[in-house]
Amino acid sequence: MAMKIRLARGGSNKRPFYSIVASDSRMPRDGRFIEKLGTYNPLLAKDSEDRVKMNMERVQYWLSQGAQPTDRVARFLEAAGVRAKATRANMKKAEPGDKAKKRAEEKAKKAEAAAE
């Protein structure tokens, strides 16, 4: 059975609240889970202690059993010092495309020529 440690969404519209759960990877996000390991409240301030709460003993147990944390949960575990900080691929989604870069270069050249 492929186990995941992931977030299950709760809360009402525009007021998210997540449970950190250990579940079978084939189950739906908010569906059946095996054990609740903690909570995550993204509406609280980033420095608040109540923002992320986890039962670290149980998290360690599930990690030892081969459960794979999702990206967000892995970041929580890195912040808690349980996992080593992983290198992530720096996606270039925010970088403009080739045409936009050429237009920006041309605009800079025109502005430079106008300034002279």
N, C-alpha and C positions, 0 to 999 in steps of 0.2 A: 504494500500500500504506500503510495507516494504522499508523504506528509508535508504540509506547509504551515508555517506560522505567518498569519496574515491578519488584515483588518476586516472586520465585519461592520458594515455601516448601520447605525441606528439614528435616533433623533428625528426631528420633523423637518419639513422643508426649510431650506436655508439655515438650519441649525444642526450641523453634523455632529455626531458623537460616534466614536468607533470603539469596538471591543477588539482586543488583541486575542486571537483564538488559534488553537492548534486544530487543523482540520485536514480531511482527505482532499487532495488537490482536485479531485473530480467533482466535489460538491460545489453548489453555487456560492457566491460571495457571502450572501446573508443567510445561507441555508444551514444545514446540519453541521455541527462541529463537535469535536471530541472533548475539548476542555477550554475554558476561558482563562487566559493567562494575564490579562490586564486591560487597561482602558487608555484611550487617547482622546483628548478634547482639544481640537484645533482652535477653538474660540478663545481659549485662555492665552495669556501672554507667554511668549517664548521662554521667559526665565521662571515661570511658575512651576512649582514642584508638582502640582496636580495635573499638569498638561499630559504627562505620560506616566502611568503607573503600571509596573509589571511585577509579577511574582517571579523573581529571578531564579529561584530554585527549580521551579517547574519549566521555565524557559530553558535552563541548562539541561534538564532531563530530556526535553523534546529534541534539543539540538544533538544530544548524545545518541538519541534514537534515530538520527538521520533526517530530521525535519529541516526543510530549507526555508529560511525567512524570505519574505518578499523584499523588494528594494526599500520600501519605506520602513518596514520593521527592522531591516538590517541597519538602517541609519540610526534607529532608536537604540539598537544593541551596541553600535559603535560609540554612541554618545554615553552609554552606560558603562563602557569599558569591557564589555563581554566579548566582543569580536574585534579583530584587528581591522583597522581602517582599510577599506578596499579601494583600489583605483578604479575610477569610472570613466567610461568613454565620454569625452566632451563632445556632445552632438553639436553640429554646426547649423542647427535649425534657425537660429536667430541671425546668422550671417547672410547678408544680401547675395543674390545670385550674380552671375557674370554680367548680365545686361545692366543691372542696377549699379554694379561697380564701375562699369564703363561710363555710364551717365554721370556718376559722381566725379570721376576723373575729368570728364569734359567740362563739367560745371566748375570744378576747381581751376582748370586751365583758363576758362573764360573769366572767372573772378580775378585770377592773377593778371591776365592781360588787361582787364579794366582798371586794375589798381596801378598799373605802370603808366 
